[in-house]
């Protein structure tokens, strides 16, 4: 079964826009778990424009399902935060400073030495590691050499091209996932997955272990309600 991790960054963005605690981020996270989410994902950034470092520490103390912290591991505060809170999983993203949203995977060949070193830091602390990867065979092969437990396939390209040609959109992801599986890597996926394209993705790559979805899911929840939306996404992941 593919697990659904709900990214709550957008809830934090809405809360921060008025400076108070409405919506209550912790309550939303706990409700998401109660409504069926298999995990909670956050992606703190240095400017704390959405998730704050204090949020991460508070969430760690109350969550019951898997906690996944995404972020730029070149930021010293991020490393300290992850080692302090010890989530089930850390997902390493090659963000630049001030980046609006993640938009590419690691060059696992050029950054092999660095990734190997930082991954060992987290794994020695008992934290499962995952790294963002584009669906390119060389990058998947490079990822396997870093010692990471999993990769997260960056799915923006798939989502962009899905409406015009689902078969072409997913072709490179199938090839990349097959290579990752062959190399013994766990496979996650995320970015721009939604109720329209998620089912097709999972049908063609049924051994995806986890998807992390935030923006689309929260947007759908405005119309459909959070509990209903989570259940609809779960149904796309596990239709039978």
N, C-alpha and C positions, 0 to 999 in steps of 0.2 A: 504493500500500500504506500502511495506517495503522501507524505505529510504536508500539511499547510501551515506555514509560519506567517503570521500576520504582522506586517511592518506598520508600526504605529507612529511613524514620523509625522504624518499629516495631522494626526490628532494633536501632537505637540505644537505644530505650526499654528493651528487654529487657537489653541490655548494661549500661546505666546502673543498672539495678535492683540489681545486685550489686557495682557499683563496680570490676569488673575489665575484661577484654577478651574475654568470652565471652557471646554470639557475637562473632567478629572481624568488625567492620563492613566493613573493607576487603576481606577475603576473600569475604564474602557479595556485595559489589558486583561484584567480579571474577568470581565464580562466576555471578552473574546474567547478566553479559555473555556468559560462555562458554555459558550455557544458552539464549541467544537473545534476551535483552533488547536493544532497540535504543538504550536510554539509561538513565541513572540520574538520579532526582530526589531532592533533599533539600529540607527546609524548616526551616532553622535558626530558632530563636526566642531572644529575649534571655536567658531563664533556662537555655538549653541543656539542657532536660529530655530531649531526645532527641538530635538532631544537634548536635554541638559545632562551634564555628568552626574548631577545629583539624582536625576530620574533613573539613570542606569543602576545606581546603588540601591535606590528604593525598590525598583522592580526586582532586582536579584533577591531581595528579602521576602517577596510575597508571591512570586510566580510558582506555579505547580508544574507547568509544562516546560519544554526545552526553551532555553534563552539563547538567542543568537545575536551577537554584537558584530555589526559590520563597521568597517572604517579603514582609514588610511594609517597603516602601521608604521609610517615614517614620522608620525606625530608622537612625541615622547609621552604626552598626556594620555593618548589613546592606549599605548602599551601599558602604562601604569594602571589605567582604569580596568583593562581586561584582566591583568594579573591580580588586581585587587578583588574583582567581583567573581572571577572564575566561572564564566558562563559555560553552558554545555558545548557551545561552538563559537569560534571567532572566524569571521569571513574577511579576508584581507583584500582590500580594494585599492587600485592604483590611482586614487584621487589626487588632483592638484589642489593647492591651497585656494579656498574660495570657490570651489567647483559647485555648480548648481545641483547637478545630480551625476551619478556615475555614468560613464559613457564608453568604457572600453575595458578589456581584460588586460591582465599582465602580459608583458613580454617575458615569458618564463625562461627564455634563453639568455637574453641580455641581463636579466636580474636574478639568475640562478643562485649565485653566491649569497646575495642578500636574502632572498626568499628562504633558502635553506637555513640560514642562520636564525632569522626571526621565527620561522615555523618551529624550529627546535626549542626556542624559548617558550612558546605557548604549549607545545606538546609535553615538555618536561614539567609543566604546571598542571598537566592532566586535562588540557583543553583540546577538544577536537578542532582541527584546522581545515578551512576551505579557502580556496583562492579563486577570484574572478578570472575566467578564461573566455576568450573568443573561440568560436567553433573552428579552430585550425589545428590540423594534426600535429604540426611542429610544436605548437604551444601546449597541447595536451601531453605530448611526449616530454616536453621540458618540465611540465608540472609534476609528472611522475618522479622526476629526478630530484625534486626539492624536498621530498619527504612528507608532502601534504597528505592529509587523510582523504580529502575530497576536493573537487573543483565545483565552482558554480558557473554553469554556462550562462553567459551574458546574452539575453534573448531579445534585445532591442531590434536587431536586424530581422529576426524571425517575425516579430510583431509588425514591423513596418511593411514587410512584403507579403504578409499572410493573406490579405484581402485580394491581392492581384493574382497570386499563385501559391497556394498552400504547399504544394509539392516542392516547388523550387525553394520556398522559404525555409523549409525544414530539412532539406537534403544535407546541408553541411553539418547540421546539429546531430542528425542520425549517425553520420560518419564519425564525428568527434566523440559522441557518446559511446559508440561501439569501441573506439580506440581506448577511451578512458576505462571502460569496463574490462577490456582485455588486459590493461595494465594494472588492474586491481584498485582503481580509484573509485570512491563513492562519487555520486553525481547529484548535485543540486542544480536548480535553475531559477532565474529571476530577471526581471525588468520588462515592464510593459505587457506582462501576461495578464489576460482578462477573461471574462466569461465567454467571449467570442472565440478566442484562439487557444485557450488552455486545454480543452478536451482533445483537440487534434494533436497537440504537442505530446500529451501524455499517452495517447493511443499509439503513437508512433515510437515513443521512447518510454515504454512502461516501467522501466527500472530506475527512473528518476526517484531519488530518495526523498527529496524535499523541494518545494517551491516556496519562495519568499515573495509575498505580494502585498503592496501597500497602496499606492496611489489609486489604481483602478478599483480595488476593493472598497476603499473608503468612499470614493465617488459613487459607486453602486449603492453603498449603504445609505447615502442621502435619500435615495428614492425607494430602496427596498427594505431598509432596516438592517441593522448590523447582524442580528441573529440569522435572519433569512439569507442575507448575502453570504455569510460564512458557510452556511449549509449548501447554498448553490455552488460555491467554489469547491467544496468538498465532494459534491456530486460529480463535478467535472473531473476531479482527480480519481475518484473511485466509483465509477458508474454502476457497478454490479454488486 
